[in-house]
Amino acid sequence: MDSTIFSAGEVFNIGDPDTRSIRGWATEILAAAGHTAELVTVPESVVKAQTDVSAAEQAADAAKKVLESREQLLKEGTSFRR
């Protein structure tokens, strides 16, 4: 019999039984590669601030592109609506 018929809709755990943190994985990978590194934890407030800055930069870049596009349309004599 085809085993796929009996396994349809079933859930199977094929993962590693040991759960590791990201730090744990990084430590194991570094060790396996023969490298040493100092792993540090970045405070959540710093991560959030950097994410906010990046989002603001992306929004400003997008707004600049819209402005430049509209300016080009005006130069070409094309009208546009919002």
Buried (B, 14 or more C-beta within 10 A) or exposed (E): EEEEEEEEEEEEEEEEEEEEEEEEEEBEEEEEEEEEEEEEEEEEEEEEEEEEEEEEEEEEEEEEEEEEEEEEEEEEEEEEEE
